Amino acid sequence: MKSEPFKYSWDDLVRDGKTYWDGVRNYEARNNLAAMKKGDLAFYYHSNKGKEVVGIVEIVASSYPDPTTEDETWVVVDVAPRVAFKEPVSLATIKQDPKLEGFQLVRRGRLSVVPVTAAEFRHVARLGRTKIPTERASRPRPSSKRAGAQAK
């Protein structure tokens, strides 16, 4: 899941504790978003400035209509931060890694939400020296007052 850090950064998400992932206006990215289920994990990627995976989020609510538009075509999911990467993994590192040659972040780079295989997820987390959370978040998190517009 990509976000421009000047619009809604990892630190913003950590501060808010939870937000809905809105602003997706591409059908393929929307389908990827709609496929996410409560309890799924996703990478938080800073696009534009930084161009690096900086954390792992948990999907804490499956897709529902995007509250920022009256067009029922678009959906959001609720996300909460789980763990920051000990070492962010840059797009350049990902592109140079032969184990990630099929990674959709590279192949479908303009999409704000792309699928990740389990093997890719483990490998990128390993590159970031970050342990993948195995337990779901157990404590309730506060709602965000601000939604993180993500897609361009």
C-alpha positions as CSV (number, residue, x, y, z in Angstrom):
1,M,0.0,0.0,0.0
2,K,1.6,3.3,-1.2
3,S,1.3,6.7,0.4
4,E,3.1,9.9,-0.4
5,P,4.7,10.7,3.0
6,F,4.0,14.4,2.7
7,K,0.3,13.5,2.5
8,Y,0.1,10.7,5.0
9,S,3.3,9.1,6.3
10,W,4.0,6.1,8.4
11,D,4.5,8.5,11.4
12,D,1.0,9.9,10.8
13,L,-0.5,6.5,10.8
14,V,1.4,5.6,14.0
15,R,0.1,8.8,15.6
16,D,-3.5,8.2,14.6
17,G,-3.4,4.5,15.5
18,K,-5.8,3.6,12.6
19,T,-7.2,5.1,9.5
20,Y,-9.1,4.1,6.4
21,W,-7.2,3.7,3.1
22,D,-9.1,6.0,0.8
23,G,-8.5,7.8,-2.5
24,V,-8.0,4.7,-4.7
25,R,-9.4,5.6,-8.1
26,N,-7.9,2.9,-10.3
27,Y,-10.0,-0.3,-10.9
28,E,-7.1,-2.7,-10.5
29,A,-5.9,-1.1,-7.3
30,R,-9.6,-1.0,-6.1
31,N,-9.9,-4.8,-6.8
32,N,-6.7,-5.4,-4.8
33,L,-8.0,-3.3,-1.9
34,A,-11.4,-5.1,-2.0
35,A,-9.6,-8.5,-1.8
36,M,-8.0,-7.7,1.5
37,K,-9.6,-9.2,4.6
38,K,-9.5,-8.4,8.2
39,G,-6.3,-9.7,9.7
40,D,-4.3,-9.5,6.5
41,L,-0.9,-7.8,6.7
42,A,0.4,-5.3,4.1
43,F,3.5,-3.2,3.5
44,Y,3.4,0.5,4.0
45,Y,5.4,2.1,1.2
46,H,6.4,5.7,1.0
47,S,6.1,6.7,-2.6
48,N,7.4,9.8,-4.4
49,K,9.8,10.9,-1.6
50,G,11.7,8.1,0.0
51,K,10.5,5.3,-2.3
52,E,10.8,2.6,0.4
53,V,8.9,0.1,2.4
54,V,8.8,1.5,5.9
55,G,6.4,-0.7,7.9
56,I,3.8,-3.4,8.1
57,V,0.1,-2.6,8.6
58,E,-2.8,-4.9,9.6
59,I,-6.1,-4.7,7.8
60,V,-8.5,-4.2,10.7
61,A,-11.7,-3.9,8.7
62,S,-12.5,-5.5,5.3
63,S,-13.6,-3.3,2.4
64,Y,-16.6,-1.0,2.6
65,P,-17.8,2.0,0.5
66,D,-15.3,4.9,0.4
67,P,-16.8,7.6,2.6
68,T,-15.0,10.3,0.6
69,T,-17.2,9.9,-2.4
70,E,-20.8,9.1,-3.3
71,D,-19.7,6.9,-6.1
72,E,-20.3,3.3,-4.9
73,T,-17.5,2.0,-7.2
74,W,-14.8,2.8,-4.7
75,V,-13.9,1.1,-1.4
76,V,-11.7,1.5,1.6
77,V,-10.2,-0.8,4.2
78,D,-9.2,0.2,7.7
79,V,-5.5,-0.2,8.5
80,A,-3.5,0.0,11.7
81,P,0.3,0.1,12.1
82,R,1.8,-3.2,13.3
83,V,5.6,-2.7,13.1
84,A,8.0,-0.2,11.6
85,F,10.9,-1.6,9.5
86,K,14.2,-1.6,11.4
87,E,15.8,-0.7,8.1
88,P,13.5,0.7,5.3
89,V,13.8,-1.3,2.1
90,S,14.3,1.0,-0.9
91,L,12.8,0.6,-4.3
92,A,16.3,0.4,-5.7
93,T,17.1,-2.5,-3.5
94,I,13.9,-4.3,-4.5
95,K,14.6,-3.7,-8.2
96,Q,18.1,-5.2,-7.9
97,D,17.1,-8.3,-6.0
98,P,16.6,-11.3,-8.3
99,K,14.2,-12.9,-5.7
100,L,11.8,-9.9,-6.3
101,E,11.9,-9.8,-10.1
102,G,8.1,-10.5,-10.2
103,F,7.2,-8.2,-7.4
104,Q,4.2,-6.2,-8.5
105,L,5.5,-3.1,-6.8
106,V,8.1,-3.0,-9.6
107,R,5.9,-4.4,-12.4
108,R,2.8,-2.3,-11.6
109,G,4.6,0.7,-10.1
110,R,1.9,3.2,-10.8
111,L,-0.7,1.3,-8.7
112,S,-1.2,2.4,-5.1
113,V,-2.3,-1.1,-3.9
114,V,-0.6,-4.2,-5.4
115,P,-0.6,-7.8,-4.3
116,V,2.4,-9.4,-2.6
117,T,3.1,-13.1,-2.5
118,A,3.9,-14.7,0.8
119,A,7.5,-15.4,-0.3
120,E,8.0,-11.7,-1.4
121,F,6.5,-10.6,1.9
122,R,8.9,-12.7,3.9
123,H,11.9,-11.7,1.8
124,V,11.2,-7.9,1.9
125,A,10.7,-8.1,5.7
126,R,14.0,-10.0,6.0
127,L,15.8,-7.3,3.9
128,G,14.3,-4.7,6.3
129,R,15.6,-6.8,9.3
130,T,12.0,-6.8,10.5
131,K,10.1,-9.7,12.1
132,I,6.6,-10.3,10.6
133,P,4.0,-10.0,13.3
134,T,2.3,-13.4,13.9
135,E,-0.5,-12.4,16.3
136,R,-3.3,-10.1,15.4
137,A,-3.5,-6.8,17.1
138,S,-5.4,-7.4,20.3
139,R,-6.0,-4.0,21.7
140,P,-8.5,-1.6,20.2
141,R,-7.1,1.4,18.4
142,P,-8.5,4.9,18.2
143,S,-10.2,6.0,15.1
144,S,-8.4,8.5,12.8
145,K,-9.9,11.9,12.4
146,R,-8.2,12.2,9.1
147,A,-8.2,9.7,6.2
148,G,-5.0,9.0,4.3
149,A,-5.6,9.9,0.7
150,Q,-3.3,7.5,-1.1
151,A,-3.8,7.1,-4.8
152,K,-2.8,9.4,-7.6
